[in-house]
Amino acid sequence: MSQRDGSPLVSAEWLKAHIDAPDLRVIEATWFPPWTHERGAARTAYETGHIPGAVFFDIDEIADPDAPLPHTLPDTVVFSARIRKLGLGDGNRLIIYDRNGFCASARAWWMLRTMGHTDVRVLNGGYDAWQAVGGESEDMPPQPVERHFTPRMRGDLVRTLPQMESLVEAGGPATILDARPAGRFAGEAPEPREGLASGHIPTSRNLPASSLVTEAGFMKPAEALQPVFDGVTGPVVTTCGSGVSACILALALAEAGHEDVAVYDGSWSEWAEGGMRPIETGPA
């Protein structure tokens, strides 16, 4: 498997062949939901062994420190300060990976693109794919040299709560795709966050992120994804529980040829909070 022109993904074989390129930087962005793992489990996994030279991108730390919701996109000042300390910046080609089906390499990919960095891709298959091709690992943390990062905020890739309220009230024109499992979308299964009702945003459609990833942790090929999105027209907004798996949908859409998809950053955690906004149940 090689890198397809225009693809947001690279193969482990490609990364192995190019990892020593002076402008290439590797990022691990593994994130485990707090209801499945203790906080810090992802960093512990990284410290046990990671792709040589990879820095750790923690979506809970590279976030808005004042937001009431988890891992909310920070402003350009906070984001650029955190990224510079990781030794990432202008002129770098960035390759992001994780250990659990694009969670949260897709989120980091979206964040970097939203902040204006265009040369960023995701390792298809993640850390397991790297090991499968005989890629080396190390447990020593790198010593990054701070590098200048110029943020160029792309508002077209983000949707806020007021924008979503206006979109729902108008009944379009964007297509809203929800990446959560079908039971939570339909209101038949509880949300993992205590006190949060299940259901979905009116007018939204359900497309579980897990349906786009193979059992081995690879994104399904473009030719398999394109029929899934055949009925998607006009602008697209993706959403999920807290803005993580929504980015997997955005990544899959980009692989299928639908670039510049927006993500509702607050997602269901914001929409359903306090029961102040309309909630629908049942299948889409």
C-alpha positions in Angstrom: 0.0 0.0 0.0 1.4 3.4 -1.0 0.4 7.0 -0.6 -2.4 7.9 -3.0 -2.2 11.4 -4.5 -4.5 13.7 -2.5 -5.1 11.1 0.2 -5.0 12.3 3.9 -3.5 8.9 4.7 -0.1 7.3 4.4 0.9 3.7 4.7 3.3 2.3 7.2 5.6 1.2 4.3 5.6 4.9 3.1 6.5 6.2 6.5 9.2 3.6 7.0 10.8 4.7 3.7 10.6 8.4 4.5 11.0 8.6 8.3 14.5 10.0 8.1 13.5 12.9 5.9 14.7 16.1 7.6 11.4 17.9 7.2 9.3 15.0 8.5 7.8 15.0 12.0 5.9 12.1 13.6 3.2 12.6 16.2 1.4 10.1 18.4 -2.1 11.2 19.3 -3.6 8.2 21.0 -6.6 9.0 23.2 -8.7 6.6 25.3 -12.2 7.6 26.4 -12.3 8.2 30.1 -15.0 5.5 30.6 -12.7 2.8 29.2 -9.3 3.8 30.6 -7.8 5.7 33.4 -6.6 9.2 32.6 -3.0 9.0 31.5 -3.2 5.6 30.0 -2.5 6.8 26.5 0.7 8.6 27.5 1.8 5.5 29.5 1.4 3.5 26.3 3.4 6.0 24.4 6.2 6.0 27.0 6.3 2.2 26.8 7.2 2.3 23.2 6.6 4.6 20.2 7.7 5.3 16.7 11.2 6.8 16.8 11.2 10.6 17.2 7.4 10.8 17.7 6.1 13.5 20.1 3.0 13.0 22.1 0.0 15.1 21.2 -2.5 15.1 24.1 -5.9 16.4 22.9 -6.9 17.0 26.5 -3.9 19.3 27.0 -3.9 21.0 23.6 -7.3 22.4 24.4 -9.2 25.5 25.5 -8.2 25.7 29.2 -11.4 27.7 30.0 -13.9 25.6 28.2 -16.4 23.5 30.3 -16.3 20.7 27.7 -13.4 18.2 27.2 -10.7 18.8 24.5 -12.3 21.8 23.0 -10.4 23.5 20.2 -8.2 26.3 21.8 -7.6 29.6 20.3 -4.7 30.3 17.9 -2.4 31.6 20.7 -2.8 28.6 23.0 -2.6 26.1 20.1 0.5 27.6 18.5 2.3 27.8 21.9 1.7 24.1 22.6 2.6 23.0 19.1 5.9 25.0 19.1 6.9 23.2 22.3 6.5 19.9 20.5 9.0 21.1 17.9 6.3 21.2 15.2 6.0 24.2 12.9 6.1 25.8 9.5 7.7 23.8 6.8 7.2 20.4 8.5 5.5 17.5 7.0 3.4 16.0 9.8 2.4 12.3 10.1 0.0 11.4 13.0 -0.8 8.0 14.3 -2.5 6.3 17.3 -3.2 2.9 18.7 -7.0 2.5 18.4 -8.6 3.1 15.1 -7.9 6.8 14.4 -8.8 7.8 18.0 -7.5 10.5 18.2 -5.1 10.8 15.2 -8.1 12.0 13.2 -8.8 14.7 15.8 -5.2 16.0 15.8 -5.3 15.9 11.9 -8.4 18.1 12.0 -7.0 20.5 14.6 -3.8 21.1 12.7 -5.7 21.6 9.4 -8.1 24.0 11.2 -5.1 26.0 12.4 -3.9 26.2 8.8 -1.2 23.5 8.6 -1.8 21.9 5.2 0.9 19.2 5.0 -0.5 16.8 7.6 -1.5 13.2 7.1 -2.6 10.2 9.2 -0.8 6.8 9.4 -3.3 4.2 8.1 -3.5 1.3 10.6 -1.6 3.2 13.3 1.0 1.8 15.5 0.0 -1.8 14.8 0.6 -1.2 11.1 4.0 0.3 11.9 5.0 -2.8 13.9 3.7 -5.1 11.2 6.1 -3.8 8.6 9.0 -4.2 11.0 9.2 -0.5 12.1 11.5 0.2 15.0 10.2 1.5 18.3 11.9 3.4 21.2 10.9 4.3 24.7 13.1 7.4 25.1 11.2 10.7 24.7 12.5 13.0 22.0 14.0 16.3 22.9 12.2 18.6 20.4 13.6 22.0 19.4 11.0 24.7 19.6 10.0 25.8 16.1 7.8 28.6 14.8 4.3 27.8 14.0 2.1 30.3 12.1 -1.6 29.7 12.9 -4.1 30.6 10.1 -7.5 29.8 11.6 -9.9 28.2 9.1 -13.4 28.9 10.4 -14.9 26.9 7.6 -13.7 23.7 9.3 -15.4 24.3 12.7 -19.1 24.7 13.7 -20.1 26.3 17.0 -23.4 25.8 19.0 -25.0 29.0 17.6 -24.2 28.0 14.1 -25.7 24.5 14.7 -28.8 26.0 16.2 -29.2 28.2 13.1 -28.6 25.3 10.8 -31.2 23.1 12.5 -33.7 25.8 12.6 -33.3 26.5 8.9 -33.4 22.8 8.0 -30.2 23.0 6.0 -28.4 23.4 3.7 -25.7 21.3 5.3 -25.9 17.5 5.9 -25.2 16.6 9.5 -23.6 13.2 10.0 -23.4 11.7 13.5 -20.5 9.3 14.2 -21.9 7.7 17.4 -23.1 4.1 17.6 -26.7 3.6 16.4 -28.1 2.9 19.8 -27.0 6.2 21.3 -28.1 8.1 18.2 -31.6 6.5 18.4 -31.9 7.2 22.1 -32.0 3.4 22.9 -28.6 3.2 24.5 -27.3 5.5 27.3 -24.6 8.0 26.8 -21.4 7.2 28.6 -21.3 10.7 30.1 -23.4 10.7 33.3 -26.6 12.8 33.2 -26.5 13.3 29.4 -29.6 12.2 27.5 -29.1 10.1 24.3 -30.8 10.8 21.0 -29.7 13.1 18.2 -29.7 16.6 16.7 -32.8 17.1 14.5 -32.2 16.6 10.8 -28.9 14.6 11.4 -28.1 11.2 10.0 -26.3 8.4 11.6 -23.0 7.0 10.3 -21.1 5.2 13.0 -17.3 5.9 12.7 -16.6 2.2 13.5 -18.3 1.2 10.2 -15.6 3.0 8.2 -12.7 1.2 9.8 -11.7 -2.4 9.3 -11.2 -4.8 12.2 -7.5 -4.5 11.7 -7.7 -0.7 12.3 -7.3 0.5 8.7 -9.5 3.1 7.0 -11.6 1.4 4.4 -10.3 2.1 0.9 -11.6 5.1 -1.1 -13.5 2.9 -3.5 -15.4 1.4 -0.6 -16.0 4.7 1.1 -17.3 6.6 -2.0 -20.6 4.7 -2.2 -21.2 5.3 1.5 -21.1 9.1 0.8 -22.9 9.0 -2.6 -26.0 10.6 -1.1 -24.1 13.4 0.6 -24.5 16.7 -1.1 -23.7 20.2 -0.3 -21.8 21.3 2.9 -21.2 18.6 5.5 -20.9 18.9 9.3 -19.8 15.9 11.4 -20.7 15.4 15.0 -20.3 12.7 17.7 -20.1 12.6 21.5 -17.4 15.1 22.2 -15.8 15.9 18.8 -13.3 13.0 18.5 -15.0 10.3 16.3 -16.6 13.1 14.3 -13.1 13.7 13.0 -12.9 10.1 11.9 -15.9 10.8 9.6 -14.2 14.0 8.4 -11.0 12.0 7.6 -13.0 9.3 5.8 -14.9 11.9 3.8 -11.5 13.4 2.8 -10.3 10.0 1.7 -13.4 9.6 -0.4 -12.9 13.0 -2.1 -15.0 15.2 0.1 -12.5 17.7 1.5 -13.1 20.7 3.8 -15.8 19.0 6.0 -16.7 20.9 9.1 -16.7 19.4 12.6 -19.1 20.5 15.3 -16.6 20.8 18.1 -18.9 20.7 21.1 -20.9 17.8 19.5 -23.5 16.0 21.6 -21.9 16.9 24.9 -22.7 20.5 24.2 -26.0 20.1 22.3 -27.7 17.8 24.9 -26.3 19.6 28.0 -29.1 20.9 30.2 -31.9 19.7 27.9 -32.2 23.2 26.4 -32.2 22.2 22.7 -34.4 19.9 20.7 -33.6 16.2 20.8 -34.9 13.6 18.5 -35.0 9.8 19.1 -35.4 6.8 16.8 -33.5 6.0 13.6 -32.6 8.8 11.3 
